[in-house]
Amino acid sequence: MALGGVSLALTGNDGPATNPAAAAGKSQPDRETLEKRASRSKTRATQSTAPQSDDAQSSTDDSVQSVPTGDSGTCTVGYTSTGSVTASGQKFDKDALTAANLSLPFGTRVQITNASTGRSVVVKVNDRGPYSGDRCFDLTSGAYAKIASMSDDATKVNYQVLD
């Protein structure tokens, strides 16, 4: 078949199985197993990106126990105290325990610990950024005040992504 100067050849697979797993005698997951995996994955994605109410971002839920997922590191964080609407669509609240990050899904909870004082706060990602400097998170001023002095523009922290 030719499409605008590009030819495509459609062929069938009449020969023996070329699937490496099948050739090695390993069984392939059946359709039902694959559908269950896809459903679980979709449910997790929906839960992590579900919009949160303004009340949910103002405090952490102590009745839900968080467990580390293994994603952690050390970086510099800053803070912001101005804004109107976050990238997730929520109203910006400078006193909420929320943060901006370039790659974590909205709704992800992260424990941020000041490397020099040991003070920590759990924040929920609801915005994108920071877009300048070498920071990995921008916290709201309310969250930043719990771990560092507001006179410091940025501070070095350890972070742990929670499940």
N, C-alpha and C positions, 0 to 999 in steps of 0.2 A: 504494500500500500504506500502511496506517495502523498505527502502533505507538504505543500509549499517547498518543494525541492528536497525534502527530507524523506528518505524511504525507510519504512519500518517492515521488518519481517516477523510475522507471527508464527511461532512453531509450537507444536505440542511436545509432550514429554512421553515418548513411547518406549524409552529405554529403561534400564533398571533404576532403582531409587538412588539419587545422588546426595540425599540428605546425610551429612556426616553422622548425626546422632542415630539415624535409622540404620546406616551401614555398620555402625559399631554395636548394634543390637540394643541400644537404649530406647526406652519407650518415650513417645512424645506425649505431652499433656493433651487430654481430650478437650473437645469444644467446651464442655461444661466447666472444666477447671479453668480454662482461659477466660471464660465469661465471668467467673467468680473473682479472679484476679483483677480483671478490668473494673468490675463493680467496686471492689475494695479500694482500688486506686482512685477511682472517680469520687468515692465517698470522702476519702482523705483530702483530695484536692478541693472539694466543695467545702469541707469543714475549715480548711486553712484559709480560704479566700472569702468565706461568708462575711457579709458586712456586720459590724459590731455596732451596738448602740453607743451613744455618747456616754451612758453610765458605765458600760463595760470597759471603756478605755480609761476611766478615771481611777480605777483601783484594780488590784489583782484579786482573784478569787482564791482565798486561802483554803477553801474546802476541796479544791482540785489539786492533787499532788502532782507536781511536775517532776519529770525525770529527764536527765541529760540524754541527748541523742548522740553525743560524741563530737558534734561540731563545736569547736572551741578555738580560741586563739587570744592573741594579745594585739592591741591596736590603740589608737588615739581616738577619743570621742570629743565632740563639741556639743553645743546646745543652741537652740533657737527659742525665742519667746514671741515671735510674730508669725502671722500667717492667717489664712482665712479658711481654706479647704485643703485637706490632704490629698495625696494621689489616690488613696482608696475611696475618696468621696466623703469621708467624715469631716465634720466641722473641727478645725484646729482648736485645741484646748491646751494652753501653755502649762496648765497644772496637771494634765493627765500624765500617766506613766506610759508614754508611747515614744516611739523612735522612728527614724528614717534609716533605711538601708537600701543599697542598690540592688541586691539580689535575693534576699530572703522573701518568701511569700508573705502577703499581708496576713496578719493574725498570728504570725510566729512569735512565740514568747522567748525572750532572751534574758538571761541573768547577766548583768553588767556589774563587775566588781572593781573598785578603785585599787590599782596595784600597790599603791603606797599606804593606804589607810585600811584596806580590807572592807570598807563599807560597800554594800551592794544594793541593787534594786532590780526588780524584774519588770521589763518593759514589753510592750506589744508593738510589733512593726505595723505601722499604718501609713507610711509615707515613703517616698523615694528620695535618695540623696545619701550622703553629702556629695556634691558635685565639684568641690574644690578642696585643695589640700590633701593631706594623707590620712584623713579620718575615715573610719569604717562605719560609724554610726553618728547621727545627730540626734540627741535626746531633747525632749521638751525641757524647758527651764525647771519645771517641777520635778522631773526625774533626775536631772543633773544635780540639783540642789541636795538631793538625798545622798549623793556619793562624793561631791566635791564642792569647793568654794566657788560661788558665782563670780568671784574676781578672776578666776582662772578661765582663759578662753578655751582651753582644751586640757584633757588629762589622759594619762595612760591607764588603760584598763585591761582586765581579762574578761572575756565573754564566753558564755556557754549557752548554746541553743537548747531550749527545753522542749519536751514533747507534750 
